[in-house]
């Protein structure tokens, strides 16, 4: 080797651990961004009683392509809130009539009874998608 020449020897195992290991830079950045999406989604999540917001979680995993994070919820109605619904008909399942307070659950209004309700649908409130896009934009 001539004077001033340098030789670099790469430790592939150490490089792989640095990039993709559980304490590597990729995992640290993935974790930071996943929790940022989680925080933003919680801020945007519509709240009635708070169940949907409090159910938001972050899960980490690894597949053939590497580590990944999932931000989501297991609340059964989350998809309907997120994507909205088309107009639909509601019929009672185990009763002869539907009963609900006029003006909503918290109104304290008189009870309304119906055999069928023609629901106008609900608008989409894509709090998870909006949070992801906001974090993606930086």
N, CA, C and O atoms as CSV, one atom per row, in Angstrom:
chain,resi,resn,atom,element,x,y,z
A,1,UNK,N,N,0.836,-1.178,0.000
A,1,UNK,CA,C,0.000,0.000,0.000
A,1,UNK,C,C,0.881,1.241,0.000
A,1,UNK,O,O,1.871,1.308,0.728
A,2,UNK,N,N,0.522,2.204,-0.806
A,2,UNK,CA,C,1.277,3.451,-0.882
A,2,UNK,C,C,0.928,4.341,0.304
A,2,UNK,O,O,-0.123,4.186,0.926
A,3,UNK,N,N,1.802,5.248,0.598
A,3,UNK,CA,C,1.564,6.185,1.696
A,3,UNK,C,C,0.303,6.998,1.419
A,3,UNK,O,O,0.106,7.468,0.298
A,4,UNK,N,N,-0.521,7.162,2.390
A,4,UNK,CA,C,-1.757,7.926,2.242
A,4,UNK,C,C,-2.944,7.082,1.824
A,4,UNK,O,O,-4.077,7.560,1.869
A,5,UNK,N,N,-2.718,5.826,1.413
A,5,UNK,CA,C,-3.818,4.930,1.065
A,5,UNK,C,C,-4.447,4.393,2.340
A,5,UNK,O,O,-3.764,4.207,3.347
A,6,UNK,N,N,-5.713,4.153,2.297
A,6,UNK,CA,C,-6.408,3.600,3.459
A,6,UNK,C,C,-7.169,2.362,3.032
A,6,UNK,O,O,-7.609,2.249,1.888
A,7,UNK,N,N,-7.313,1.477,3.923
A,7,UNK,CA,C,-8.059,0.256,3.653
A,7,UNK,C,C,-9.228,0.192,4.630
A,7,UNK,O,O,-9.055,0.367,5.836
A,8,UNK,N,N,-10.411,-0.059,4.099
A,8,UNK,CA,C,-11.603,-0.151,4.921
A,8,UNK,C,C,-12.049,-1.600,4.951
A,8,UNK,O,O,-12.222,-2.228,3.907
A,9,UNK,N,N,-12.231,-2.121,6.136
A,9,UNK,CA,C,-12.744,-3.472,6.305
A,9,UNK,C,C,-14.124,-3.336,6.932
A,9,UNK,O,O,-14.281,-2.737,7.995
A,10,UNK,N,N,-15.109,-3.894,6.265
A,10,UNK,CA,C,-16.477,-3.739,6.731
A,10,UNK,C,C,-16.901,-4.975,7.528
A,10,UNK,O,O,-16.749,-6.107,7.068
A,11,UNK,N,N,-17.428,-4.741,8.713
A,11,UNK,CA,C,-17.988,-5.808,9.533
A,11,UNK,C,C,-19.482,-5.860,9.223
A,11,UNK,O,O,-20.266,-5.088,9.775
A,12,UNK,N,N,-19.867,-6.770,8.339
A,12,UNK,CA,C,-21.263,-6.831,7.879
A,12,UNK,C,C,-22.239,-7.092,9.022
A,12,UNK,O,O,-23.338,-6.538,9.038
A,13,UNK,N,N,-21.850,-7.921,9.964
A,13,UNK,CA,C,-22.718,-8.207,11.106
A,13,UNK,C,C,-22.968,-6.970,11.949
A,13,UNK,O,O,-24.099,-6.705,12.355
A,14,UNK,N,N,-21.898,-6.206,12.214
A,14,UNK,CA,C,-22.040,-4.984,13.015
A,14,UNK,C,C,-22.854,-3.941,12.257
A,14,UNK,O,O,-23.672,-3.234,12.845
A,15,UNK,N,N,-22.624,-3.849,10.943
A,15,UNK,CA,C,-23.391,-2.900,10.137
A,15,UNK,C,C,-24.878,-3.263,10.132
A,15,UNK,O,O,-25.737,-2.393,10.269
A,16,UNK,N,N,-25.169,-4.546,9.974
A,16,UNK,CA,C,-26.563,-5.012,9.980
A,16,UNK,C,C,-27.217,-4.703,11.329
A,16,UNK,O,O,-28.353,-4.233,11.368
A,17,UNK,N,N,-26.514,-4.961,12.425
A,17,UNK,CA,C,-27.056,-4.664,13.759
A,17,UNK,C,C,-27.269,-3.162,13.929
A,17,UNK,O,O,-28.270,-2.736,14.506
A,18,UNK,N,N,-26.338,-2.369,13.432
A,18,UNK,CA,C,-26.448,-0.913,13.529
A,18,UNK,C,C,-27.674,-0.403,12.776
A,18,UNK,O,O,-28.371,0.493,13.251
A,19,UNK,N,N,-27.934,-0.972,11.607
A,19,UNK,CA,C,-29.043,-0.511,10.787
A,19,UNK,C,C,-30.380,-1.127,11.171
A,19,UNK,O,O,-31.382,-0.421,11.277
A,20,UNK,N,N,-30.401,-2.446,11.379
A,20,UNK,CA,C,-31.683,-3.146,11.538
A,20,UNK,C,C,-31.915,-3.819,12.882
A,20,UNK,O,O,-32.990,-4.369,13.117
A,21,UNK,N,N,-30.954,-3.785,13.741
A,21,UNK,CA,C,-31.107,-4.446,15.037
A,21,UNK,C,C,-32.122,-3.748,15.918
A,21,UNK,O,O,-32.558,-2.640,15.604
A,22,UNK,N,N,-32.504,-4.383,17.022
A,22,UNK,CA,C,-33.521,-3.802,17.909
A,22,UNK,C,C,-33.101,-2.460,18.510
A,22,UNK,O,O,-33.955,-1.669,18.911
A,23,UNK,N,N,-31.805,-2.201,18.574
A,23,UNK,CA,C,-31.323,-0.906,19.068
A,23,UNK,C,C,-30.671,-0.091,17.962
A,23,UNK,O,O,-29.980,0.893,18.226
A,24,UNK,N,N,-30.898,-0.509,16.721
A,24,UNK,CA,C,-30.297,0.171,15.582
A,24,UNK,C,C,-31.019,1.440,15.203
A,24,UNK,O,O,-32.101,1.734,15.711
A,25,UNK,N,N,-30.408,2.192,14.302
A,25,UNK,CA,C,-30.977,3.480,13.912
A,25,UNK,C,C,-32.328,3.338,13.219
A,25,UNK,O,O,-33.210,4.177,13.403
A,26,UNK,N,N,-32.496,2.287,12.426
A,26,UNK,CA,C,-33.789,2.095,11.738
A,26,UNK,C,C,-34.912,1.871,12.742
A,26,UNK,O,O,-35.990,2.452,12.619
A,27,UNK,N,N,-34.653,1.027,13.735
A,27,UNK,CA,C,-35.694,0.735,14.730
A,27,UNK,C,C,-35.984,1.951,15.589
A,27,UNK,O,O,-37.137,2.197,15.945
A,28,UNK,N,N,-34.966,2.705,15.924
A,28,UNK,CA,C,-35.186,3.932,16.710
A,28,UNK,C,C,-36.044,4.927,15.926
A,28,UNK,O,O,-36.958,5.541,16.477
A,29,UNK,N,N,-35.738,5.078,14.636
A,29,UNK,CA,C,-36.519,6.008,13.805
A,29,UNK,C,C,-37.938,5.488,13.609
A,29,UNK,O,O,-38.893,6.263,13.661
A,30,UNK,N,N,-38.086,4.188,13.385
A,30,UNK,CA,C,-39.410,3.584,13.243
A,30,UNK,C,C,-40.235,3.809,14.507
A,30,UNK,O,O,-41.409,4.173,14.428
A,31,UNK,N,N,-39.632,3.596,15.655
A,31,UNK,CA,C,-40.322,3.782,16.939
A,31,UNK,C,C,-40.740,5.239,17.120
A,31,UNK,O,O,-41.869,5.520,17.522
A,32,UNK,N,N,-39.829,6.161,16.824
A,32,UNK,CA,C,-40.135,7.584,16.964
A,32,UNK,C,C,-41.319,7.983,16.085
A,32,UNK,O,O,-42.231,8.677,16.534
A,33,UNK,N,N,-41.295,7.538,14.838
A,33,UNK,CA,C,-42.369,7.903,13.913
A,33,UNK,C,C,-43.691,7.217,14.274
A,33,UNK,O,O,-44.754,7.828,14.161
A,34,UNK,N,N,-43.634,5.968,14.701
A,34,UNK,CA,C,-44.862,5.251,15.061
A,34,UNK,C,C,-45.574,5.954,16.222
A,34,UNK,O,O,-46.793,6.125,16.195
A,35,UNK,N,N,-44.814,6.358,17.232
A,35,UNK,CA,C,-45.444,7.039,18.366
A,35,UNK,C,C,-45.892,8.457,18.002
A,35,UNK,O,O,-46.817,8.994,18.610
A,36,UNK,N,N,-45.240,9.053,17.018
A,36,UNK,CA,C,-45.691,10.358,16.536
A,36,UNK,C,C,-47.041,10.212,15.823
A,36,UNK,O,O,-47.935,11.038,16.009
A,37,UNK,N,N,-47.185,9.160,15.007
A,37,UNK,CA,C,-48.472,8.883,14.355
A,37,UNK,C,C,-49.532,8.608,15.417
A,37,UNK,O,O,-50.653,9.106,15.319
A,38,UNK,N,N,-49.184,7.823,16.422
A,38,UNK,CA,C,-50.108,7.494,17.508
A,38,UNK,C,C,-50.600,8.761,18.211
A,38,UNK,O,O,-51.800,8.927,18.431
A,39,UNK,N,N,-49.677,9.644,18.560
A,39,UNK,CA,C,-50.060,10.888,19.244
A,39,UNK,C,C,-50.967,11.750,18.370
A,39,UNK,O,O,-51.968,12.289,18.843
A,40,UNK,N,N,-50.613,11.875,17.109
A,40,UNK,CA,C,-51.407,12.711,16.198
A,40,UNK,C,C,-52.789,12.107,15.967
A,40,UNK,O,O,-53.780,12.834,15.901
A,41,UNK,N,N,-52.860,10.777,15.843
A,41,UNK,CA,C,-54.152,10.105,15.660
A,41,UNK,C,C,-55.035,10.318,16.889
A,41,UNK,O,O,-56.239,10.539,16.755
A,42,UNK,N,N,-54.454,10.254,18.068
A,42,UNK,CA,C,-55.230,10.482,19.295
A,42,UNK,C,C,-55.763,11.912,19.349
A,42,UNK,O,O,-56.868,12.146,19.837
A,43,UNK,N,N,-54.985,12.861,18.851
A,43,UNK,CA,C,-55.439,14.253,18.821
A,43,UNK,C,C,-56.600,14.432,17.845
A,43,UNK,O,O,-57.521,15.204,18.113
A,44,UNK,N,N,-56.563,13.725,16.717
A,44,UNK,CA,C,-57.590,13.869,15.679
A,44,UNK,C,C,-58.790,12.951,15.879
A,44,UNK,O,O,-59.833,13.161,15.261
A,45,UNK,N,N,-58.660,11.953,16.721
A,45,UNK,CA,C,-59.718,10.957,16.905
A,45,UNK,C,C,-60.984,11.616,17.456
A,45,UNK,O,O,-60.927,12.324,18.461
A,46,UNK,N,N,-62.128,11.386,16.802
A,46,UNK,CA,C,-63.370,11.940,17.342
A,46,UNK,C,C,-63.697,11.275,18.687
A,46,UNK,O,O,-63.465,10.080,18.875
A,47,UNK,N,N,-64.227,12.054,19.595
A,47,UNK,CA,C,-64.488,11.537,20.939
A,47,UNK,C,C,-65.952,11.722,21.304
A,47,UNK,O,O,-66.494,12.824,21.220
A,48,UNK,N,N,-66.585,10.623,21.712
A,48,UNK,CA,C,-67.914,10.673,22.295
A,48,UNK,C,C,-67.741,10.291,23.761
A,48,UNK,O,O,-67.924,11.115,24.657
A,49,UNK,N,N,-67.390,9.043,23.987
A,49,UNK,CA,C,-67.131,8.587,25.349
A,49,UNK,C,C,-65.645,8.338,25.604
A,49,UNK,O,O,-65.252,8.113,26.748
A,50,UNK,N,N,-64.818,8.372,24.568
A,50,UNK,CA,C,-63.373,8.201,24.729
A,50,UNK,C,C,-62.863,6.788,24.518
A,50,UNK,O,O,-61.657,6.551,24.590
A,51,UNK,N,N,-63.763,5.841,24.257
A,51,UNK,CA,C,-63.345,4.444,24.108
A,51,UNK,C,C,-62.426,4.256,22.901
A,51,UNK,O,O,-61.405,3.577,23.003
A,52,UNK,N,N,-62.777,4.848,21.768
A,52,UNK,CA,C,-61.979,4.694,20.556
A,52,UNK,C,C,-60.593,5.304,20.754
A,52,UNK,O,O,-59.587,4.670,20.435
A,53,UNK,N,N,-60.533,6.503,21.268
A,53,UNK,CA,C,-59.239,7.165,21.488
A,53,UNK,C,C,-58.364,6.350,22.439
A,53,UNK,O,O,-57.177,6.157,22.178
A,54,UNK,N,N,-58.934,5.881,23.519
A,54,UNK,CA,C,-58.122,5.142,24.503
A,54,UNK,C,C,-57.703,3.762,24.001
A,54,UNK,O,O,-56.815,3.139,24.584
A,55,UNK,N,N,-58.327,3.278,22.930
A,55,UNK,CA,C,-57.968,1.955,22.403
A,55,UNK,C,C,-56.817,2.008,21.389
A,55,UNK,O,O,-56.309,0.964,20.981
A,56,UNK,N,N,-56.405,3.207,20.981
A,56,UNK,CA,C,-55.317,3.319,20.006
A,56,UNK,C,C,-54.037,2.730,20.590
A,56,UNK,O,O,-53.711,2.965,21.753
A,57,UNK,N,N,-53.321,1.966,19.778
A,57,UNK,CA,C,-52.101,1.313,20.254
A,57,UNK,C,C,-51.068,1.233,19.133
A,57,UNK,O,O,-51.384,1.421,17.958
A,58,UNK,N,N,-49.832,0.952,19.525
A,58,UNK,CA,C,-48.734,0.745,18.587
A,58,UNK,C,C,-48.210,-0.670,18.824
A,58,UNK,O,O,-47.962,-1.064,19.963
A,59,UNK,N,N,-48.046,-1.427,17.743
A,59,UNK,CA,C,-47.467,-2.771,17.821
A,59,UNK,C,C,-46.301,-2.843,16.850
A,59,UNK,O,O,-46.360,-2.296,15.749
A,60,UNK,N,N,-45.246,-3.520,17.265
A,60,UNK,CA,C,-44.057,-3.672,16.437
A,60,UNK,C,C,-43.889,-5.127,16.039
A,60,UNK,O,O,-44.269,-6.035,16.778
A,61,UNK,N,N,-43.322,-5.336,14.872
A,61,UNK,CA,C,-43.067,-6.688,14.398
A,61,UNK,C,C,-41.964,-6.673,13.358
A,61,UNK,O,O,-41.425,-5.624,13.008
A,62,UNK,N,N,-41.645,-7.855,12.877
A,62,UNK,CA,C,-40.638,-8.020,11.834
A,62,UNK,C,C,-41.144,-9.046,10.855
A,62,UNK,O,O,-41.683,-10.082,11.246
A,63,UNK,N,N,-40.969,-8.759,9.575
A,63,UNK,CA,C,-41.309,-9.736,8.551
A,63,UNK,C,C,-40.109,-9.874,7.612
A,63,UNK,O,O,-39.014,-9.419,7.944
A,64,UNK,N,N,-40.295,-10.487,6.461
A,64,UNK,CA,C,-39.197,-10.724,5.521
A,64,UNK,C,C,-38.558,-9.419,5.045
A,64,UNK,O,O,-37.385,-9.409,4.670
A,65,UNK,N,N,-39.311,-8.327,5.057
A,65,UNK,CA,C,-38.764,-7.045,4.599
A,65,UNK,C,C,-38.114,-6.250,5.712
A,65,UNK,O,O,-37.474,-5.232,5.446
A,66,UNK,N,N,-38.261,-6.691,6.958
A,66,UNK,CA,C,-37.645,-5.991,8.081
A,66,UNK,C,C,-38.659,-5.585,9.123
A,66,UNK,O,O,-39.793,-6.065,9.117
A,67,UNK,N,N,-38.250,-4.691,10.030
A,67,UNK,CA,C,-39.154,-4.273,11.104
A,67,UNK,C,C,-40.280,-3.390,10.579
A,67,UNK,O,O,-40.124,-2.682,9.584
A,68,UNK,N,N,-41.420,-3.449,11.271
A,68,UNK,CA,C,-42.559,-2.598,10.918
A,68,UNK,C,C,-43.312,-2.238,12.181
A,68,UNK,O,O,-43.154,-2.880,13.220
A,69,UNK,N,N,-44.130,-1.208,12.084
A,69,UNK,CA,C,-44.980,-0.789,13.197
A,69,UNK,C,C,-46.401,-0.658,12.683
A,69,UNK,O,O,-46.627,-0.250,11.544
A,70,UNK,N,N,-47.354,-1.006,13.531
A,70,UNK,CA,C,-48.767,-0.865,13.221
A,70,UNK,C,C,-49.393,0.031,14.281
A,70,UNK,O,O,-49.263,-0.219,15.479
A,71,UNK,N,N,-50.070,1.071,13.828
A,71,UNK,CA,C,-50.821,1.944,14.735
A,71,UNK,C,C,-52.283,1.691,14.424
A,71,UNK,O,O,-52.710,1.840,13.279
A,72,UNK,N,N,-53.050,1.312,15.427
A,72,UNK,CA,C,-54.446,1.007,15.158
A,72,UNK,C,C,-55.259,0.824,16.422
A,72,UNK,O,O,-54.875,1.259,17.508
A,73,UNK,N,N,-56.393,0.169,16.248
A,73,UNK,CA,C,-57.337,-0.063,17.330
A,73,UNK,C,C,-58.064,-1.370,17.067
A,73,UNK,O,O,-58.154,-1.813,15.922
A,74,UNK,N,N,-58.575,-1.980,18.101
A,74,UNK,CA,C,-59.366,-3.201,17.937
A,74,UNK,C,C,-60.843,-2.963,18.274
A,74,UNK,O,O,-61.615,-3.913,18.406
A,75,UNK,N,N,-61.228,-1.700,18.411
A,75,UNK,CA,C,-62.633,-1.372,18.678
A,75,UNK,C,C,-63.448,-1.709,17.436
A,75,UNK,O,O,-63.086,-1.318,16.326
A,76,UNK,N,N,-64.542,-2.433,17.621
A,76,UNK,CA,C,-65.311,-2.972,16.491
A,76,UNK,C,C,-65.925,-1.897,15.591
A,76,UNK,O,O,-66.156,-2.167,14.412
A,77,UNK,N,N,-66.191,-0.717,16.085
A,77,UNK,CA,C,-66.828,0.307,15.263
A,77,UNK,C,C,-65.828,1.292,14.655
A,77,UNK,O,O,-66.239,2.237,13.981
A,78,UNK,N,N,-64.538,1.096,14.876
A,78,UNK,CA,C,-63.519,2.036,14.412
A,78,UNK,C,C,-63.554,2.231,12.899
A,78,UNK,O,O,-63.413,3.356,12.421
A,79,UNK,N,N,-63.736,1.165,12.151
A,79,UNK,CA,C,-63.761,1.266,10.693
A,79,UNK,C,C,-64.906,2.159,10.222
A,79,UNK,O,O,-64.740,2.925,9.273
A,80,UNK,N,N,-66.061,2.069,10.870
A,80,UNK,CA,C,-67.218,2.881,10.484
A,80,UNK,C,C,-66.981,4.358,10.772
A,80,UNK,O,O,-67.425,5.222,10.016
A,81,UNK,N,N,-66.277,4.648,11.870
A,81,UNK,CA,C,-65.937,6.038,12.190
A,81,UNK,C,C,-64.908,6.546,11.188
A,81,UNK,O,O,-65.042,7.648,10.656
A,82,UNK,N,N,-63.891,5.748,10.937
A,82,UNK,CA,C,-62.785,6.148,10.066
A,82,UNK,C,C,-63.227,6.338,8.615
A,82,UNK,O,O,-62.895,7.345,7.990
A,83,UNK,N,N,-63.970,5.377,8.084
A,83,UNK,CA,C,-64.355,5.396,6.672
A,83,UNK,C,C,-65.744,5.985,6.419
A,83,UNK,O,O,-66.087,6.287,5.276
A,84,UNK,N,N,-66.543,6.151,7.472
A,84,UNK,CA,C,-67.907,6.640,7.309
A,84,UNK,C,C,-68.828,5.519,6.852
A,84,UNK,O,O,-68.378,4.404,6.587
A,85,UNK,N,N,-70.100,5.814,6.762
A,85,UNK,CA,C,-71.074,4.820,6.303
A,85,UNK,C,C,-72.003,5.458,5.284
A,85,UNK,O,O,-72.218,6.670,5.289
A,86,UNK,N,N,-72.543,4.632,4.419
A,86,UNK,CA,C,-73.558,5.071,3.466
A,86,UNK,C,C,-74.901,5.078,4.190
A,86,UNK,O,O,-75.018,4.503,5.272
A,87,UNK,N,N,-75.903,5.711,3.616
A,87,UNK,CA,C,-77.240,5.609,4.220
A,87,UNK,C,C,-77.630,4.127,4.350
A,87,UNK,O,O,-77.386,3.328,3.446
A,88,UNK,N,N,-78.232,3.786,5.474
A,88,UNK,CA,C,-78.586,2.383,5.702
A,88,UNK,C,C,-79.809,2.287,6.612
A,88,UNK,O,O,-80.218,3.255,7.251
A,89,UNK,N,N,-80.366,1.096,6.643
A,89,UNK,CA,C,-81.543,0.836,7.472
A,89,UNK,C,C,-81.104,0.061,8.708
A,89,UNK,O,O,-80.333,-0.894,8.611
A,90,UNK,N,N,-81.599,0.478,9.868
A,90,UNK,CA,C,-81.318,-0.217,11.123
A,90,UNK,C,C,-82.605,-0.887,11.573
A,90,UNK,O,O,-83.643,-0.240,11.715
A,91,UNK,N,N,-82.522,-2.179,11.794
A,91,UNK,CA,C,-83.664,-2.954,12.286
A,91,UNK,C,C,-83.278,-3.593,13.620
A,91,UNK,O,O,-82.108,-3.913,13.830
A,92,UNK,N,N,-84.238,-3.781,14.518
A,92,UNK,CA,C,-83.916,-4.438,15.792
A,92,UNK,C,C,-83.515,-5.891,15.565
A,92,UNK,O,O,-84.041,-6.550,14.668
A,93,UNK,N,N,-82.589,-6.390,16.375
A,93,UNK,CA,C,-82.131,-7.772,16.241
A,93,UNK,C,C,-82.885,-8.693,17.195
A,93,UNK,O,O,-83.437,-9.708,16.768
A,94,UNK,N,N,-82.914,-8.352,18.470
A,94,UNK,CA,C,-83.530,-9.226,19.468
A,94,UNK,C,C,-84.765,-8.610,20.129
A,94,UNK,O,O,-85.188,-9.051,21.198
A,95,UNK,N,N,-85.327,-7.611,19.501
A,95,UNK,CA,C,-86.499,-6.952,20.078
A,95,UNK,C,C,-87.477,-6.640,18.952
A,95,UNK,O,O,-87.174,-6.823,17.773
A,96,UNK,N,N,-88.632,-6.175,19.336
A,96,UNK,CA,C,-89.643,-5.836,18.324
A,96,UNK,C,C,-89.490,-4.404,17.840
A,96,UNK,O,O,-89.875,-4.071,16.719
A,97,UNK,N,N,-88.918,-3.551,18.706
A,97,UNK,CA,C,-88.736,-2.148,18.334
A,97,UNK,C,C,-87.366,-1.666,18.817
A,97,UNK,O,O,-86.764,-2.254,19.716
A,98,UNK,N,N,-86.899,-0.600,18.208
A,98,UNK,CA,C,-85.687,0.087,18.657
A,98,UNK,C,C,-86.117,1.193,19.609
A,98,UNK,O,O,-87.162,1.813,19.409
A,99,UNK,N,N,-85.328,1.442,20.635
A,99,UNK,CA,C,-85.624,2.515,21.580
A,99,UNK,C,C,-84.364,3.340,21.785
A,99,UNK,O,O,-83.292,2.796,22.049
A,100,UNK,N,N,-84.499,4.653,21.663
A,100,UNK,CA,C,-83.360,5.541,21.862
A,100,UNK,C,C,-83.874,6.911,22.276
A,100,UNK,O,O,-84.994,7.276,21.921
A,101,UNK,N,N,-83.076,7.684,23.024
A,101,UNK,CA,C,-83.513,9.011,23.451
A,101,UNK,C,C,-83.473,10.004,22.293
A,101,UNK,O,O,-82.500,10.041,21.541
A,102,UNK,N,N,-84.493,10.783,22.152
A,102,UNK,CA,C,-84.536,11.826,21.120
A,102,UNK,C,C,-83.409,12.817,21.396
A,102,UNK,O,O,-83.234,13.249,22.535
A,103,UNK,N,N,-82.658,13.176,20.388
A,103,UNK,CA,C,-81.574,14.140,20.560
A,103,UNK,C,C,-80.262,13.518,20.964
A,103,UNK,O,O,-79.297,14.246,21.196
A,104,UNK,N,N,-80.177,12.196,21.062
A,104,UNK,CA,C,-78.914,11.545,21.402
A,104,UNK,C,C,-78.871,11.030,22.823
A,104,UNK,O,O,-79.745,11.317,23.641
A,105,UNK,N,N,-77.822,10.253,23.096
A,105,UNK,CA,C,-77.674,9.599,24.402
A,105,UNK,C,C,-77.614,10.562,25.561
A,105,UNK,O,O,-78.146,10.270,26.632
A,106,UNK,N,N,-76.991,11.685,25.377
A,106,UNK,CA,C,-76.768,12.607,26.490
A,106,UNK,C,C,-77.824,13.698,26.603
A,106,UNK,O,O,-77.729,14.570,27.467
A,107,UNK,N,N,-78.826,13.653,25.737
A,107,UNK,CA,C,-79.799,14.745,25.700
A,107,UNK,C,C,-80.795,14.694,26.849
A,107,UNK,O,O,-81.329,15.726,27.256
A,108,UNK,N,N,-81.046,13.504,27.373
A,108,UNK,CA,C,-82.053,13.380,28.419
A,108,UNK,C,C,-83.458,13.549,27.884
A,108,UNK,O,O,-84.406,13.721,28.650
A,109,UNK,N,N,-83.594,13.501,26.554
A,109,UNK,CA,C,-84.902,13.692,25.924
A,109,UNK,C,C,-85.792,12.473,26.078
A,109,UNK,O,O,-85.374,11.438,26.597
A,110,UNK,N,N,-87.026,12.617,25.618
A,110,UNK,CA,C,-88.002,11.528,25.683
A,110,UNK,C,C,-87.532,10.369,24.820
A,110,UNK,O,O,-86.804,10.567,23.848
A,111,UNK,N,N,-87.948,9.164,25.175
A,111,UNK,CA,C,-87.585,7.977,24.423
A,111,UNK,C,C,-88.400,7.910,23.137
A,111,UNK,O,O,-89.589,8.224,23.115
A,112,UNK,N,N,-87.733,7.495,22.076
A,112,UNK,CA,C,-88.372,7.321,20.777
A,112,UNK,C,C,-88.335,5.836,20.460
A,112,UNK,O,O,-87.320,5.173,20.672
A,113,UNK,N,N,-89.448,5.315,19.951
A,113,UNK,CA,C,-89.528,3.897,19.597
A,113,UNK,C,C,-89.784,3.779,18.102
A,113,UNK,O,O,-90.567,4.539,17.532
A,114,UNK,N,N,-89.113,2.811,17.471
A,114,UNK,CA,C,-89.297,2.633,16.032
A,114,UNK,C,C,-89.051,1.173,15.666
A,114,UNK,O,O,-88.239,0.488,16.288
A,115,UNK,N,N,-89.762,0.717,14.653
A,115,UNK,CA,C,-89.537,-0.642,14.142
A,115,UNK,C,C,-88.356,-0.674,13.180
A,115,UNK,O,O,-87.704,-1.704,13.008
A,116,UNK,N,N,-88.092,0.467,12.558
A,116,UNK,CA,C,-86.988,0.574,11.613
A,116,UNK,C,C,-86.518,2.034,11.594
A,116,UNK,O,O,-87.322,2.953,11.750
A,117,UNK,N,N,-85.219,2.236,11.402
A,117,UNK,CA,C,-84.660,3.583,11.316
A,117,UNK,C,C,-83.918,3.696,9.989
A,117,UNK,O,O,-83.076,2.858,9.667
A,118,UNK,N,N,-84.233,4.723,9.233
A,118,UNK,CA,C,-83.523,5.011,7.986
A,118,UNK,C,C,-82.397,5.988,8.317
A,118,UNK,O,O,-82.596,7.202,8.341
A,119,UNK,N,N,-81.224,5.441,8.569
A,119,UNK,CA,C,-80.080,6.248,8.994
A,119,UNK,C,C,-79.469,6.941,7.773
A,119,UNK,O,O,-79.291,6.303,6.736
A,120,UNK,N,N,-79.147,8.225,7.875
A,120,UNK,CA,C,-78.604,8.951,6.722
A,120,UNK,C,C,-77.143,8.635,6.418
A,120,UNK,O,O,-76.609,9.101,5.412
A,121,UNK,N,N,-76.495,7.855,7.267
A,121,UNK,CA,C,-75.067,7.572,7.090
A,121,UNK,C,C,-74.241,8.557,7.894
A,121,UNK,O,O,-74.768,9.519,8.453
A,122,UNK,N,N,-72.944,8.308,7.948
A,122,UNK,CA,C,-72.044,9.187,8.692
A,122,UNK,C,C,-70.877,9.584,7.799
A,122,UNK,O,O,-70.474,8.828,6.916
A,123,UNK,N,N,-70.347,10.759,8.033
A,123,UNK,CA,C,-69.204,11.205,7.238
A,123,UNK,C,C,-67.938,10.529,7.750
A,123,UNK,O,O,-67.821,10.219,8.936
A,124,UNK,N,N,-67.000,10.307,6.849
A,124,UNK,CA,C,-65.714,9.695,7.211
A,124,UNK,C,C,-64.911,10.657,8.076
A,124,UNK,O,O,-64.913,11.867,7.850
A,125,UNK,N,N,-64.230,10.104,9.064
A,125,UNK,CA,C,-63.333,10.863,9.926
A,125,UNK,C,C,-61.999,10.104,9.976
A,125,UNK,O,O,-61.690,9.463,10.981
A,126,UNK,N,N,-61.212,10.174,8.902
A,126,UNK,CA,C,-60.007,9.337,8.765
A,126,UNK,C,C,-58.828,9.809,9.620
A,126,UNK,O,O,-57.807,10.245,9.088
A,127,UNK,N,N,-58.971,9.722,10.923
A,127,UNK,CA,C,-57.966,10.229,11.855
A,127,UNK,C,C,-56.639,9.474,11.745
A,127,UNK,O,O,-55.582,10.087,11.893
A,128,UNK,N,N,-56.663,8.165,11.491
A,128,UNK,CA,C,-55.419,7.404,11.355
A,128,UNK,C,C,-54.700,7.763,10.055
A,128,UNK,O,O,-53.497,8.021,10.059
A,129,UNK,N,N,-55.425,7.779,8.963
A,129,UNK,CA,C,-54.819,8.121,7.671
A,129,UNK,C,C,-54.257,9.537,7.698
A,129,UNK,O,O,-53.150,9.777,7.215
A,130,UNK,N,N,-55.013,10.474,8.261
A,130,UNK,CA,C,-54.537,11.860,8.343
A,130,UNK,C,C,-53.264,11.966,9.185
A,130,UNK,O,O,-52.341,12.699,8.829
A,131,UNK,N,N,-53.216,11.238,10.294
A,131,UNK,CA,C,-52.035,11.263,11.159
A,131,UNK,C,C,-50.827,10.696,10.427
A,131,UNK,O,O,-49.738,11.266,10.501
A,132,UNK,N,N,-51.001,9.590,9.727
A,132,UNK,CA,C,-49.905,8.981,8.979
A,132,UNK,C,C,-49.393,9.925,7.899
A,132,UNK,O,O,-48.184,10.098,7.746
A,133,UNK,N,N,-50.301,10.532,7.156
A,133,UNK,CA,C,-49.888,11.450,6.090
A,133,UNK,C,C,-49.161,12.671,6.659
A,133,UNK,O,O,-48.185,13.144,6.075
A,134,UNK,N,N,-49.627,13.170,7.776
A,134,UNK,CA,C,-48.990,14.329,8.390
A,134,UNK,C,C,-47.557,14.000,8.829
A,134,UNK,O,O,-46.640,14.792,8.613
A,135,UNK,N,N,-47.375,12.838,9.440
A,135,UNK,CA,C,-46.035,12.432,9.886
A,135,UNK,C,C,-45.160,12.134,8.659
A,135,UNK,O,O,-43.972,12.455,8.657
A,136,UNK,N,N,-45.726,11.539,7.643
A,136,UNK,CA,C,-44.984,11.234,6.409
A,136,UNK,C,C,-44.467,12.507,5.744
A,136,UNK,O,O,-43.341,12.538,5.247
A,137,UNK,N,N,-45.294,13.563,5.734
A,137,UNK,CA,C,-44.890,14.836,5.137
A,137,UNK,C,C,-43.786,15.520,5.951
A,137,UNK,O,O,-43.007,16.323,5.436
A,138,UNK,N,N,-43.751,15.176,7.225
A,138,UNK,CA,C,-42.664,15.670,8.064
A,138,UNK,C,C,-42.933,16.894,8.805
A,138,UNK,O,O,-42.068,17.377,9.536
